[in-house]
Amino acid sequence: MASADFTLLLPVYAGDTPDALRLALESSTVVQSLMPAEVLVVIDGPISAALEAVIDEFEAGGAVPLTRVRFAENRGLTEGLNAGLERARYDVVARMDADDVSVSDRFSKQWPLLEAGYDLVGAGMVEFDDDPEVCGVTRIPPVGEENIRDHARTHNPFNHPTMMYRVSRVREVGGYEPFGKMEDYWLGIRMIVSGARVENIAEPLVKYRVGSGAFARRGGWREAQTEIRLQKAMLDMGFIGRGEYLRNVVMKGAYRLLPASVKQVLFRRFVAGGLPSDQKSKDTQK
């Protein structure tokens, strides 16, 4: 099986499940048409023996060399990702969450764009609840650097579990910075402002586990305050104007306070560009 010189970066913490982790690792390595040259698992605090056993299994399997970075206590995703960037052997890193699934040709489609000189490449993704073979809404990102930049002024233009990026460029903008649950969005903005070459592939290359509490976790006063802080940072760096700032604070701050069921409908209708996968295939045939 062919491989390329990039690192798969996969954070794990106590809340992950062994079956999901096994599928995330398997889908991103042994079944890929183009495999990473290294798997870097960041273990964020104590985890169960069952999770350790899954990592042991893949380390012993030897399909891709596996390295662990371990924190004695849970430090959070931002510190985990930065630790992974420090330890990565290669200048290109592919993000992966421990409960998602990579489509088998994900890397063979993203890698050529990195080779062509892009610094950050994302892709579409399709949602699922428990069974990755039963897919729901497809989240389609903006394609083309101008469209990505325009979209970033109001929403994250990159589906975070799909991101592949050049570590040297990420380090130039300061790496990951604490920003609530928006550390990937904030990184993408800083990459764009720095002049990094960015692109998306519209095709869904990751299956994203939504789960029952996904939209509830993105709401509440704390998330609204983080949203306002992000908008202020974008204003201060000149990425958005004052009018855009006021609009975003009102609309996005209010969105964070809506019930989870309402946020889910609005996000899929106006942000993700998504349709149920069966409806999307029907529309494509028209």
N, C-alpha and C positions, 0 to 999 in steps of 0.2 A: 504494500500500500504506500502511495506517495505521501511525502510530508514536506513541509516548508518551514523556514526559519522564523517561527513566531511562537509565542507563549500563550497557552490558555490559562487565564486567571480566574479562579473559582473560589470565592469566599464561602466558608461553611461555619454555621453556628449551631447552638443547641436546639434551636427551633426547627431545623431542617429534619427531614425524614430519610431513613436509609434507602427506601425504594426510589424516592425522587432523586436522591443524590446519585444512585447507581445509574439511573436512566440519563441524568444530565452528563455524567462522565462518559458513559457508553456512546451516547448520541454525538458527543463532541470529539470523540477519538476513533474508536475501532470501526464505526460504521461510516465515517466521513470519507468522501472521495479524495480529500486532501487533509491529512492529519497535522496537528501542531507538532513541533519538535520537542515541546516540553509542556507538562501540566504542572501548574503551581497552585497548590491548595493552601489557602490561608485559613487556619483554624482559629476562629475568634472566640477564645475562652474555652472552658471545659465542654466537651461533647460526649454523647453516649458511646458505650462500647460498640453498639450496632453501627453507628456512623464511622467510628474508627475502623471497624472491620471492612466496611465498603472501601475506604481509602486504602487499607492494607491489601485488599483484593486487587485493586487496580495497580498498585505499586508492584505487587508480585507478578502481575500478568505481563508486564513489560512491553505492551504495545507502544506506549509512549512513556519516556522517563518522567517520573512524578517526584516533585519536591514539596515538602511541607514547610510552611511558616506558621509557628504556633504562638499564640498569646496565652499567658496563664489566666488572664481575666478578660472578660468581654470588653472590647474597646470601641466597638461600633464599625460600621461599614467604611467610613472615610479612612480611618487609620489602617484598616485591613487592606484596602485597595492600595494605599500609598506604600505599605510594607511590601505588597506584591510587586509594585513597580520597581522598588529598590532591588528586589531579588531576581527579577526576570532576567534570563540569560539573553534574550533577544530584544531588538528595538521595536518590534511590533507585538502588541498584546491584543488578544481577543477576550472580551468580557463574557462571562457566563454566570448565571445564577444557579444555585444548587437545586432549584425546583423547576427549571425550564428544560426544554428539549431543543436541540439543534437539528435542523433539517439536514439530510445526509450530504447535500452539496453546498452547504452554507459557506465553508471556507474556500472551496474551489471557485466560488463566485465573488467573494469579497477580496481575497488575496490579490488577484490581478490588479485591482484598483490601487492597493497599497504599493505594489511593485511599479505601477505607472506614476507614482509620486504623490498620491493623496495621503493626507495625514490622519484623517478620521473618516471611517466608512461605516454607515449604519445600514439597516435593512428593514423591510416590513416584518410584521410578526402577526401570528394568529392566536387568538385566545382559546384556552380550554379550561375546564373546571378540574376534573379528576382524571379523565381518560384522554390522553393526547391524540387518540385516534378519532375522538368526537370533538371537532373544532367549531368554534363560534365565530365571533367578529374578527375580521382582518383589519389590523391597524396599518394604514398606508402612510409612510412618511413623505415629505416633500422631496422632490428630486431636482438636482441642479443647484449650484452654489448660490445663485441669486434668490431662488425660491426658498432655500434653506435659511438664508439670512433673514428674509422677510418673515418667515414663519417663526423664527426664534424670538422675534420681538413680542410675541404674544404667547407662544407655547414651545415646549421642548421639541425641536425638530428631529431628534434622534430617539428611537426606541432603545432605551439603555441596555437591555440584555443582548442587543445585536451589535454593539459597538466594537469595532476594531480600530486601533489607533497606534500612532508612532510615539513610543515612550519619550523620546528626546523632545518632541514638540509639547507633550503634556508637561514635562518637567520645566520647559521654558515658561509656561504660564503659571507655575507654582503647584502643579499636581492637583490632587483632590483637596478641596477645602470644605470644612464643615458647613452644611447649609440645609439642615433638617433632612428631609427625604428628597431634596432637589440638588444633591451634589453632582449628579451627572449632567443635569441641565446647566448648572453654573459652569461646569467644566466646558461644555459645548459652546456656551456663549464666549468664554474667554478664548477658546481656540479660534472661533470665527473672528473675533475682534483682533486677534494677533496676526491674522493673515494666513492662518493654516488653510490648506486645501481640504475641503470637506465634500462628501457626497453620500447619497443614499441609494440603495437598490430597492425599488418599490416592492419587489417580490418578497413574500413572507419567508424568511430563512430561519426563524426561531418560533417555536410554539411556547406561548407564555401562559403560565399557570395563574389564573385569576383568583380562584378561591372565593369563598363567601364574604370574606372581610376586606377584600382589596380596596374597594372604594370607601369603606368606612375609615380605613387607616389614613386616607388622604384628606380627611376633613377635620373640622374642629378649630377652636381658637388658635391653638399652637400652629397648625398648618396655615391658617389665614395670616398669622403674624410672620411666618417664614416667607409666605408669598409676597407680602408687603416689603419685607427686607430685601428680597430678591429684586423687586421692581426698583427699589431705591438704588441698589447697586448698579443696575442696568442704566438708570438715569445718570448716576454719578460718573460712569465711564463713557457717557455719550452714546450709548447704543440705542437708547430710545429718548424721545423728546418729552417735555413736560406734559403735553397733551396725551401722549401715549401712556405715560406714567399714571396720570389721573384716571384714564379709562381703565387701564389694567388693574389698578388698585381696587376700583369700585366693582368691576365685573368679576375679577378673579378672586378677590377677597370674599365677595358674596357667595361665589360658587363653592368655596371651601366650607361654608357654613350650611349648605343645603343638605338634606337627607341623602344618604348613600345611594338610594334607589334613583333619585332624581339626578345626582351627579353622574351616575352610570349612563343614563339615557343621553344627557347633554354631552358628555365626553365623547361617546361613540358617534353622536350625530354631527357635532360641530368641530371636534378636535382631531379624533383619530382617523377620520375619513373612512370609517369602517362600515362594512355590511356583513351580515351573516355569510359564512363561506358558501353555503348552497345558493344564496341569492346572488352572490358575486359571480359565481360561475354561470348562472342564468343570464345576468346582465352582459357578461363577456361574449355570450353567444349571439346577442342581438345585433 
